[in-house]
Amino acid sequence: MASIANRRSAMTLYSSATSPYSHRARIVLAEKNITFEIHNVDDLGKHEDLIDLNPYNTVPTLVDRDLVLYDSRIIMEYLDERFPHPPLMPVDPVTRSTSKLFMYRIDRDMYHLMDQIEESTDSRNITKLRKQLRDSLSVIAPIFDQKPYFMSEEFTLVDCYMAPLLWRLPKLGIELPAQASAVNVYAERLFSRESFQNSLSELEREMHE
C-alpha cells in the first residue's frame, strides 16, 4: 500500500462522479484551492490501485504522499487541518463540537434517507422515504432565515455536507413546500459559490439540466 502512495507526488482523490460522499470531499478541495489529481472510479469497475489502498474499496479515498484516508468525513476534516486557510471549522472546542454534531445528524437523518431512496425498488417505500426527507428539510428551514449558512455567518464543513444533498433533490424526486423556501434560498447561495461550481462533475451538472 505504501509503495503505491509513495509513487504520487500530488494529492490524489479516488472519486465517483455521482457519489454525494465524493462530492462533498471535492467541495472542500475546491474551497481550499488545493492542487490534486482525480481518479474517477466507475461503480461497475473499481480502480485497480484502490483495491490495494483501501481495504473497503470505497470512494472517496484520499492519498497524500504516504497517507491514505477513506471515509468522507475523515478526509474533509483532514483537509481542513492540513490546509488551514480558509478555515472551515470553528476554533473554539464547543462550537467545533457542535458543528461535528450537526454533520453527524445530517448523515444519520438525511443522507441515510437519500441512500435508502436510491437503493429501494419499492415505489410505496420510496414515496414514504421522500416524504421523510422533505419533512426533515422543512423542519430546519427556519434556521436559514437567521444566518446565511448552516447556523453560521461563514461557510463551513457543515455546508459542504448539505450542498451535495440539496443539489440532488430534483434527481431524488423531491420538491420542497413553500414553507421551506428558506432552504431553497440557502441552496442557491451554496450553488453559486465558485468552489461548488468547480467541484461538480459533468454527470452532476446534468442533474440540473
Buried (B, 14 or more C-beta within 10 A) or exposed (E): EEEBBEEBEEBBBBBBBBBBBBBBBBBBBBBBEBEBEBBBBEEEEBBEBBEBBBEEBBBBBBBBEEEBBBBBBEBBBBBBEEBEEEBBBBEEEEBBEEBBEBBEBBBEBBBBBBBBBBEBEEEEEBEBBBEBBBEBBBEBBEBBEEEBBBBBEEBBBBBBBBBBBBBBBEBBEBEBEEEBEBBBEBBEBBBEBEBBEEBBBEEBEEBEE
